[in-house]
Amino acid sequence: MNTAEKIYQGVQDFPEPLALEVLHYVEFLRLKNQASLDLELEQKIQQGIDQANQGLGITIDDDYVNQLNLRVQQRLQIADE
């Protein structure tokens, strides 16, 4: 059983107000983590822009591109909600 399943089992019997509090905390953690990822992404983008302006070569590995695409998809999903 993974952690998410343990959390689910643990809150199944909670009264609605307490379950709602857990949900709010999960949403808070998601937003907090997203803000940190967004800041890191913005810093990397700015670094790339600075390097391009200085005429330096830019190399981006596949993992970075995949992470960037995933973050864009997540932002689009959040915007649709």
Backbone as JSON Lines, residues from 0, in Angstrom:
{"i":0,"aa":"M","n":[0.86,-1.18,0.0],"ca":[0.0,0.0,0.0],"c":[0.91,1.24,0.0]}
{"i":1,"aa":"N","n":[0.61,2.16,-0.93],"ca":[1.44,3.37,-1.0],"c":[0.9,4.44,-0.05]}
{"i":2,"aa":"T","n":[1.62,5.54,0.05],"ca":[1.29,6.59,1.0],"c":[-0.08,7.2,0.73]}
{"i":3,"aa":"A","n":[-0.4,7.45,-0.54],"ca":[-1.7,8.05,-0.88],"c":[-2.84,7.14,-0.43]}
{"i":4,"aa":"E","n":[-2.67,5.85,-0.61],"ca":[-3.7,4.89,-0.17],"c":[-3.84,4.89,1.35]}
{"i":5,"aa":"K","n":[-2.73,5.0,2.06],"ca":[-2.78,5.06,3.52],"c":[-3.5,6.32,3.98]}
{"i":6,"aa":"I","n":[-3.23,7.43,3.33],"ca":[-3.91,8.68,3.67],"c":[-5.4,8.53,3.43]}
{"i":7,"aa":"Y","n":[-5.77,7.98,2.29],"ca":[-7.18,7.78,1.95],"c":[-7.87,6.92,3.0]}
{"i":8,"aa":"Q","n":[-7.25,5.81,3.38],"ca":[-7.85,4.94,4.39],"c":[-7.96,5.66,5.73]}
{"i":9,"aa":"G","n":[-6.96,6.48,6.03],"ca":[-6.94,7.17,7.31],"c":[-8.02,8.22,7.46]}
{"i":10,"aa":"V","n":[-8.46,8.81,6.35],"ca":[-9.45,9.89,6.45],"c":[-10.86,9.45,6.08]}
{"i":11,"aa":"Q","n":[-11.05,8.23,5.66],"ca":[-12.37,7.76,5.25],"c":[-13.42,7.92,6.34]}
{"i":12,"aa":"D","n":[-13.05,7.72,7.56],"ca":[-14.01,7.78,8.66],"c":[-14.08,9.15,9.32]}
{"i":13,"aa":"F","n":[-13.33,10.11,8.8],"ca":[-13.35,11.45,9.39],"c":[-14.71,12.1,9.16]}
{"i":14,"aa":"P","n":[-15.15,12.9,10.12],"ca":[-16.35,13.7,9.85],"c":[-16.03,14.72,8.75]}
{"i":15,"aa":"E","n":[-17.04,15.18,8.04],"ca":[-16.85,16.06,6.89],"c":[-15.99,17.29,7.19]}
{"i":16,"aa":"P","n":[-16.2,18.0,8.31],"ca":[-15.36,19.18,8.57],"c":[-13.87,18.83,8.69]}
{"i":17,"aa":"L","n":[-13.56,17.7,9.29],"ca":[-12.17,17.3,9.45],"c":[-11.58,16.85,8.1]}
{"i":18,"aa":"A","n":[-12.36,16.13,7.31],"ca":[-11.9,15.72,5.98],"c":[-11.65,16.95,5.11]}
{"i":19,"aa":"L","n":[-12.5,17.96,5.25],"ca":[-12.33,19.19,4.49],"c":[-11.03,19.9,4.89]}
{"i":20,"aa":"E","n":[-10.72,19.84,6.18],"ca":[-9.47,20.45,6.65],"c":[-8.25,19.74,6.04]}
{"i":21,"aa":"V","n":[-8.32,18.43,5.95],"ca":[-7.24,17.66,5.32],"c":[-7.11,18.05,3.85]}
{"i":22,"aa":"L","n":[-8.24,18.18,3.17],"ca":[-8.23,18.58,1.76],"c":[-7.6,19.96,1.58]}
{"i":23,"aa":"H","n":[-7.96,20.89,2.44],"ca":[-7.37,22.22,2.36],"c":[-5.86,22.18,2.56]}
{"i":24,"aa":"Y","n":[-5.4,21.33,3.47],"ca":[-3.97,21.22,3.7],"c":[-3.26,20.63,2.47]}
{"i":25,"aa":"V","n":[-3.87,19.64,1.86],"ca":[-3.3,19.04,0.65],"c":[-3.2,20.09,-0.45]}
{"i":26,"aa":"E","n":[-4.24,20.89,-0.61],"ca":[-4.23,21.95,-1.63],"c":[-3.16,23.0,-1.31]}
{"i":27,"aa":"F","n":[-3.01,23.32,-0.03],"ca":[-1.96,24.27,0.39],"c":[-0.58,23.73,0.01]}
{"i":28,"aa":"L","n":[-0.32,22.46,0.32],"ca":[0.98,21.87,-0.01],"c":[1.22,21.86,-1.52]}
{"i":29,"aa":"R","n":[0.18,21.59,-2.29],"ca":[0.31,21.57,-3.74],"c":[0.69,22.97,-4.26]}
{"i":30,"aa":"L","n":[0.0,23.99,-3.77],"ca":[0.29,25.35,-4.2],"c":[1.68,25.8,-3.76]}
{"i":31,"aa":"K","n":[2.06,25.44,-2.54],"ca":[3.37,25.8,-2.02],"c":[4.47,25.16,-2.87]}
{"i":32,"aa":"N","n":[4.3,23.91,-3.2],"ca":[5.29,23.2,-4.02],"c":[5.31,23.77,-5.43]}
{"i":33,"aa":"Q","n":[4.14,24.1,-5.97],"ca":[4.07,24.66,-7.33],"c":[4.78,26.0,-7.39]}
{"i":34,"aa":"A","n":[4.61,26.82,-6.35],"ca":[5.27,28.13,-6.33],"c":[6.78,27.96,-6.36]}
{"i":35,"aa":"S","n":[7.29,26.99,-5.64],"ca":[8.73,26.73,-5.62],"c":[9.21,26.26,-6.99]}
{"i":36,"aa":"L","n":[8.44,25.37,-7.63],"ca":[8.8,24.89,-8.96],"c":[8.74,26.01,-9.98]}
{"i":37,"aa":"D","n":[7.73,26.88,-9.85],"ca":[7.61,28.01,-10.77],"c":[8.8,28.95,-10.65]}
{"i":38,"aa":"L","n":[9.23,29.22,-9.43],"ca":[10.37,30.1,-9.22],"c":[11.64,29.5,-9.83]}
{"i":39,"aa":"E","n":[11.85,28.21,-9.61],"ca":[13.01,27.54,-10.19],"c":[12.97,27.61,-11.71]}
{"i":40,"aa":"L","n":[11.8,27.37,-12.28],"ca":[11.66,27.43,-13.73],"c":[11.94,28.83,-14.26]}
{"i":41,"aa":"E","n":[11.4,29.84,-13.59],"ca":[11.63,31.23,-14.02],"c":[13.11,31.58,-13.97]}
{"i":42,"aa":"Q","n":[13.81,31.1,-12.95],"ca":[15.24,31.37,-12.83],"c":[16.01,30.71,-13.97]}
{"i":43,"aa":"K","n":[15.64,29.49,-14.32],"ca":[16.33,28.79,-15.41],"c":[16.03,29.46,-16.75]}
{"i":44,"aa":"I","n":[14.8,29.9,-16.93],"ca":[14.46,30.61,-18.17],"c":[15.28,31.88,-18.28]}
{"i":45,"aa":"Q","n":[15.36,32.64,-17.18],"ca":[16.14,33.88,-17.2],"c":[17.61,33.6,-17.46]}
{"i":46,"aa":"Q","n":[18.12,32.55,-16.88],"ca":[19.52,32.18,-17.1],"c":[19.74,31.88,-18.59]}
{"i":47,"aa":"G","n":[18.81,31.17,-19.21],"ca":[18.92,30.87,-20.63],"c":[18.86,32.13,-21.48]}
{"i":48,"aa":"I","n":[17.98,33.06,-21.11],"ca":[17.9,34.32,-21.83],"c":[19.2,35.09,-21.7]}
{"i":49,"aa":"D","n":[19.74,35.14,-20.49],"ca":[21.01,35.86,-20.27],"c":[22.13,35.24,-21.1]}
{"i":50,"aa":"Q","n":[22.19,33.91,-21.13],"ca":[23.23,33.23,-21.9],"c":[23.06,33.51,-23.38]}
{"i":51,"aa":"A","n":[21.82,33.5,-23.85],"ca":[21.57,33.77,-25.27],"c":[21.98,35.19,-25.62]}
{"i":52,"aa":"N","n":[21.69,36.14,-24.72],"ca":[22.07,37.53,-24.97],"c":[23.57,37.72,-24.99]}
{"i":53,"aa":"Q","n":[24.29,36.86,-24.28],"ca":[25.75,36.95,-24.24],"c":[26.39,36.13,-25.36]}
{"i":54,"aa":"G","n":[25.55,35.48,-26.16],"ca":[26.07,34.68,-27.26],"c":[26.63,33.34,-26.84]}
{"i":55,"aa":"L","n":[26.29,32.9,-25.64],"ca":[26.77,31.61,-25.16],"c":[25.85,30.51,-25.66]}
{"i":56,"aa":"G","n":[26.43,29.36,-25.91],"ca":[25.61,28.22,-26.34],"c":[24.76,27.71,-25.19]}
{"i":57,"aa":"I","n":[23.61,27.23,-25.52],"ca":[22.69,26.7,-24.51],"c":[22.46,25.23,-24.82]}
{"i":58,"aa":"T","n":[22.65,24.39,-23.82],"ca":[22.34,22.98,-23.98],"c":[21.27,22.62,-22.96]}
{"i":59,"aa":"I","n":[20.24,21.96,-23.46],"ca":[19.14,21.56,-22.59],"c":[18.97,20.06,-22.76]}
{"i":60,"aa":"D","n":[18.99,19.33,-21.65],"ca":[18.85,17.89,-21.75],"c":[17.37,17.5,-21.84]}
{"i":61,"aa":"D","n":[17.13,16.27,-22.28],"ca":[15.76,15.79,-22.49],"c":[14.95,15.8,-21.21]}
{"i":62,"aa":"D","n":[15.57,15.47,-20.09],"ca":[14.85,15.44,-18.82],"c":[14.32,16.83,-18.47]}
{"i":63,"aa":"Y","n":[15.13,17.85,-18.71],"ca":[14.71,19.22,-18.43],"c":[13.52,19.6,-19.32]}
{"i":64,"aa":"V","n":[13.58,19.25,-20.59],"ca":[12.5,19.56,-21.51],"c":[11.23,18.83,-21.09]}
{"i":65,"aa":"N","n":[11.36,17.57,-20.68],"ca":[10.19,16.81,-20.22],"c":[9.58,17.45,-18.98]}
{"i":66,"aa":"Q","n":[10.41,17.88,-18.04],"ca":[9.91,18.54,-16.84],"c":[9.23,19.86,-17.19]}
{"i":67,"aa":"L","n":[9.79,20.59,-18.1],"ca":[9.21,21.84,-18.54],"c":[7.83,21.61,-19.16]}
{"i":68,"aa":"N","n":[7.72,20.62,-20.03],"ca":[6.44,20.29,-20.64],"c":[5.41,19.86,-19.6]}
{"i":69,"aa":"L","n":[5.84,19.08,-18.62],"ca":[4.93,18.65,-17.56],"c":[4.42,19.84,-16.76]}
{"i":70,"aa":"R","n":[5.29,20.78,-16.44],"ca":[4.87,21.97,-15.68],"c":[3.91,22.83,-16.47]}
{"i":71,"aa":"V","n":[4.13,22.94,-17.77],"ca":[3.21,23.71,-18.61],"c":[1.84,23.04,-18.61]}
{"i":72,"aa":"Q","n":[1.81,21.73,-18.75],"ca":[0.54,21.0,-18.73],"c":[-0.17,21.18,-17.39]}
{"i":73,"aa":"Q","n":[0.58,21.13,-16.28],"ca":[-0.02,21.31,-14.96],"c":[-0.61,22.71,-14.83]}
{"i":74,"aa":"R","n":[0.1,23.71,-15.31],"ca":[-0.4,25.09,-15.24],"c":[-1.69,25.23,-16.05]}
{"i":75,"aa":"L","n":[-1.74,24.59,-17.21],"ca":[-2.93,24.67,-18.03],"c":[-4.11,23.98,-17.35]}
{"i":76,"aa":"Q","n":[-3.86,22.87,-16.68],"ca":[-4.92,22.17,-15.96],"c":[-5.45,23.03,-14.82]}
{"i":77,"aa":"I","n":[-4.56,23.67,-14.09],"ca":[-4.95,24.53,-12.98],"c":[-5.77,25.7,-13.5]}
{"i":78,"aa":"A","n":[-5.37,26.26,-14.61],"ca":[-6.08,27.4,-15.19],"c":[-7.49,26.99,-15.63]}
{"i":79,"aa":"D","n":[-7.67,25.74,-16.05],"ca":[-8.97,25.26,-16.51],"c":[-9.92,24.99,-15.35]}
{"i":80,"aa":"E","n":[-9.39,24.79,-14.15],"ca":[-10.24,24.43,-12.99],"c":[-11.01,25.6,-12.47]}
